[in-house]
């Protein structure tokens, strides 16, 4: 365990060292940008449990773990970091609060952009902040488990996990929330219902749906319960925007597709001209086009005064 931690620390150190040798427009340069650090520090002020140094170290380690992030646009990466900081959630790492998934932007010659996706544990953290939820969680149900549930005047659910090492395939998910006033909310979804949602997701074959299916299925149940939970405005907005991004319902996401290659697609002649050999105006627009992630409520408020990502761009 100690060796594994040392390896992660060494990886993070290597990533930050590389930032000093790359152009200011790259993702790696974020970790040496004083203006970026200052802006993230302000966003993290309302979340004292998450220090800036750790926030950046975990983000750096995520880049080492998923090198495709280093091929993404600087603006989209920074927008995702700012959204994560405003919500007080760690990017990647063992907590599974907030995932960064590279997507291709078809209207910009196949360039990669970062799309932030809330994790199961991230939604749980946001839900608890209202102070009106005493307990909340979701679990997968396996084929060999004993599972009964029914809805009615008194909802009933019994889940006895099989003690065998092999519990079979996942057949369902369920979520339960208990409120401080004594009330509760319960929801059960079959695997086919969860898979139906996954099939509509732009990240169905990438990122957490591929690497962390059980947590993502549990997250789907909690997200379906969200309209009936006493959430803060921040949590409610973050969960709704997360679903819109994942389903591609935002205008920005309509131009993106899941990333499934070994590298960035070769841009077509038109896209290459705009990104590399075009006039100065086209090149500037390609570098500064707002990222695909929907802004957090705090960012949305700041847009009235200007582009919140402007300080991030070199």
C-alpha positions in Angstrom: 0.0 0.0 0.0 2.8 2.4 0.9 4.6 1.6 -2.4 1.4 2.3 -4.3 1.0 5.7 -2.6 4.6 6.5 -3.3 4.1 5.7 -7.0 1.1 8.0 -7.2 3.0 10.8 -5.5 5.9 10.3 -8.0 3.5 10.4 -10.9 2.0 13.6 -9.7 5.5 15.1 -9.3 6.5 14.0 -12.8 3.4 15.5 -14.3 3.9 18.9 -12.6 7.6 18.9 -13.6 6.6 18.4 -17.2 4.3 21.4 -17.0 7.4 23.7 -16.9 8.6 22.4 -20.3 5.3 22.7 -22.1 3.7 25.7 -23.8 1.4 27.9 -21.7 -1.6 26.7 -23.8 -1.4 23.1 -22.6 -3.3 21.3 -19.9 -0.1 20.7 -17.9 0.6 24.4 -17.6 -2.4 24.7 -15.4 -0.4 23.4 -12.4 2.1 26.2 -12.7 -0.3 29.1 -13.5 -0.5 31.5 -10.5 -3.8 33.1 -11.8 -5.4 29.6 -12.0 -4.3 28.7 -8.5 -5.7 32.0 -7.1 -9.1 31.5 -8.8 -9.4 27.9 -7.6 -8.4 28.9 -4.1 -11.3 31.4 -4.0 -13.7 28.7 -5.2 -12.4 26.3 -2.5 -12.8 28.9 0.3 -16.3 27.7 1.1 -15.1 24.1 1.4 -12.4 24.2 4.1 -12.1 20.4 4.1 -10.5 20.5 0.6 -7.1 22.2 0.5 -5.8 23.7 -2.8 -2.5 21.7 -2.7 -4.4 18.4 -2.4 -7.0 19.4 -5.0 -4.2 20.1 -7.6 -2.2 17.0 -6.6 -5.3 14.7 -7.2 -6.0 16.5 -10.5 -2.4 16.0 -11.6 -2.5 12.4 -10.6 -5.7 11.9 -12.7 -3.8 13.3 -15.7 -1.0 10.7 -15.2 -3.6 8.0 -14.8 -5.5 9.1 -17.9 -3.0 10.6 -20.4 -5.9 11.4 -22.9 -6.7 14.4 -20.6 -3.4 15.9 -21.6 -4.6 16.1 -25.2 -7.7 18.0 -24.3 -8.2 21.8 -24.7 -6.9 23.9 -21.8 -10.1 25.8 -21.5 -12.3 22.8 -21.1 -10.0 21.2 -18.6 -10.0 24.5 -16.5 -13.7 24.8 -16.7 -14.1 21.3 -15.3 -11.6 22.0 -12.5 -13.5 25.2 -11.6 -16.8 23.4 -11.5 -15.3 20.7 -9.2 -13.8 23.4 -6.9 -17.1 25.3 -6.6 -18.9 22.1 -5.7 -16.1 21.1 -3.3 -15.6 17.7 -4.9 -12.3 16.0 -5.7 -11.4 15.3 -9.4 -10.9 11.6 -9.9 -8.9 9.8 -7.2 -10.2 7.1 -4.8 -13.2 9.1 -3.7 -14.9 8.9 -7.0 -16.6 12.3 -6.6 -16.0 13.8 -10.0 -14.9 12.2 -13.3 -13.1 13.9 -16.2 -14.0 12.3 -19.6 -12.4 13.3 -22.9 -14.8 13.8 -25.8 -14.3 14.7 -29.4 -15.7 18.0 -30.7 -16.7 17.2 -34.3 -17.1 20.8 -35.2 -13.5 21.6 -34.2 -11.7 19.0 -36.2 -12.0 16.2 -33.7 -10.2 18.1 -30.9 -10.7 16.6 -27.4 -12.5 18.5 -24.7 -13.1 17.5 -21.1 -16.6 16.8 -20.0 -17.1 16.6 -16.2 -19.4 13.8 -14.9 -20.5 13.5 -11.3 -19.8 10.2 -9.5 -22.1 8.3 -7.2 -20.2 9.5 -4.1 -20.2 13.0 -5.4 -24.0 13.0 -5.6 -24.2 11.6 -2.1 -22.0 14.4 -0.7 -24.1 17.0 -2.4 -27.4 15.5 -1.2 -26.3 15.5 2.4 -25.5 19.2 2.4 -29.1 20.2 2.8 -29.1 19.0 6.4 -32.5 17.4 5.9 -31.3 14.0 4.9 -30.0 11.8 7.7 -29.0 8.9 5.5 -28.9 8.2 1.8 -27.4 5.4 -0.4 -27.9 3.0 -3.2 -26.8 -0.6 -3.8 -26.7 -3.2 -6.6 -28.6 -6.4 -6.3 -27.0 -9.6 -7.6 -28.8 -12.7 -9.0 -28.0 -14.9 -6.0 -29.2 -12.3 -3.4 -32.5 -12.5 -1.7 -34.4 -9.4 -2.7 -38.1 -8.4 -2.2 -39.7 -5.1 -2.4 -43.2 -3.6 -2.8 -44.7 -0.1 -3.0 -47.8 0.9 -1.2 -49.0 2.8 1.9 -46.0 1.3 3.6 -43.1 0.7 1.2 -41.2 -2.5 2.0 -37.8 -3.7 0.9 -35.7 -6.7 2.1 -32.2 -7.3 0.7 -30.1 -10.2 2.0 -26.8 -10.4 0.0 -25.6 -13.9 -0.9 -22.6 -15.0 1.2 -21.1 -16.8 -1.8 -18.0 -15.3 -3.3 -19.7 -15.3 -6.7 -23.1 -13.6 -6.2 -23.9 -13.7 -9.9 -24.7 -10.9 -12.3 -26.2 -7.6 -11.3 -30.0 -7.7 -11.8 -31.2 -4.5 -10.1 -30.3 -1.4 -8.1 -32.2 0.4 -5.3 -31.8 3.6 -3.3 -33.1 4.7 0.1 -33.1 8.1 1.6 -34.1 8.9 5.2 -35.1 12.4 6.2 -34.5 14.1 9.5 -38.2 14.5 10.0 -38.7 10.8 10.0 -39.8 10.4 6.3 -38.1 8.3 3.7 -37.9 7.8 -0.1 -37.2 4.5 -1.9 -36.7 3.6 -5.5 -35.9 0.3 -7.3 -34.7 0.0 -10.9 -34.0 -3.1 -12.9 -30.7 -3.6 -14.6 -32.5 -3.1 -18.0 -33.8 0.3 -16.8 -30.4 1.4 -15.8 -28.9 0.1 -19.0 -31.5 2.0 -21.0 -30.3 5.2 -19.4 -26.7 4.2 -20.0 -27.5 3.6 -23.7 -28.6 7.2 -24.0 -25.5 8.5 -22.3 -22.7 10.1 -24.4 -20.3 8.3 -22.1 -21.9 4.9 -22.3 -18.7 3.2 -23.6 -16.1 5.6 -22.0 -15.1 6.7 -18.5 -16.9 5.6 -15.4 -19.7 3.7 -17.2 -16.9 1.3 -18.5 -14.7 1.2 -15.4 -17.2 1.7 -12.5 -20.5 0.2 -13.6 -21.9 -0.6 -10.2 -21.3 3.0 -8.8 -22.7 4.5 -11.9 -25.8 2.3 -11.7 -26.2 3.4 -8.1 -25.8 7.0 -9.1 -28.5 6.6 -11.7 -31.0 5.5 -9.0 -30.1 8.5 -6.8 -30.5 10.9 -9.7 -33.9 9.5 -10.4 -34.8 10.1 -6.8 -33.5 13.7 -6.8 -36.8 15.5 -7.6 -38.3 14.0 -4.5 -35.4 14.8 -2.1 -35.0 18.0 0.0 -31.8 19.2 -1.8 -30.1 22.6 -1.8 -30.4 24.7 -4.9 -26.7 24.1 -5.6 -27.1 20.3 -5.4 -30.3 20.2 -7.4 -28.8 22.4 -10.2 -25.6 20.4 -10.2 -27.4 17.0 -10.5 -29.8 18.3 -13.3 -26.9 19.8 -15.3 -24.9 16.6 -14.9 -27.7 14.6 -16.5 -28.0 17.1 -19.4 -24.3 16.9 -20.1 -24.3 13.1 -20.0 -27.3 12.8 -22.3 -25.9 15.5 -24.7 -28.9 17.8 -24.2 -26.8 20.9 -23.9 -25.9 22.8 -27.2 -22.2 22.2 -26.5 -22.6 18.4 -25.9 -24.6 18.0 -29.2 -21.3 18.5 -31.0 -19.3 15.9 -29.0 -19.0 12.1 -29.3 -17.5 9.5 -27.0 -13.7 9.1 -27.2 -12.8 5.5 -28.2 -9.5 5.9 -30.1 -5.8 5.7 -29.3 -5.2 9.4 -30.1 -6.8 12.5 -31.4 -8.5 12.1 -34.8 -6.7 13.7 -37.7 -8.6 17.0 -38.3 -10.2 17.5 -41.6 -8.9 20.2 -43.9 -11.5 22.7 -42.7 -10.9 22.0 -39.0 -7.2 22.0 -39.4 -7.2 25.4 -41.1 -9.3 26.9 -38.3 -7.2 25.4 -35.5 -3.7 25.7 -37.0 -3.4 27.5 -40.3 -6.4 29.7 -40.4 -6.6 33.5 -39.9 -5.8 34.9 -36.5 -9.5 35.4 -35.6 -10.4 31.7 -36.3 -7.4 30.5 -34.4 -8.3 32.7 -31.4 -11.9 31.4 -31.4 -10.7 27.8 -31.6 -8.5 28.3 -28.5 -11.1 30.2 -26.5 -14.4 28.5 -27.4 -16.2 27.9 -24.0 -15.9 24.2 -22.9 -18.7 21.8 -23.1 -19.4 21.5 -19.4 -22.4 23.4 -18.1 -21.4 26.0 -15.5 -22.1 25.7 -11.8 -24.6 28.1 -10.3 -21.8 30.2 -9.0 -20.2 30.4 -12.5 -23.5 31.2 -14.1 -23.9 34.1 -11.7 -20.4 35.3 -12.7 -21.2 35.2 -16.4 -23.3 38.4 -16.1 -20.0 40.2 -15.6 -18.0 38.4 -18.3 -16.5 35.1 -19.3 -15.6 33.2 -16.0 -12.9 31.2 -17.9 -11.1 34.2 -19.3 -8.5 34.3 -16.4 -7.6 30.7 -17.3 -6.7 31.3 -20.9 -3.2 32.4 -21.9 
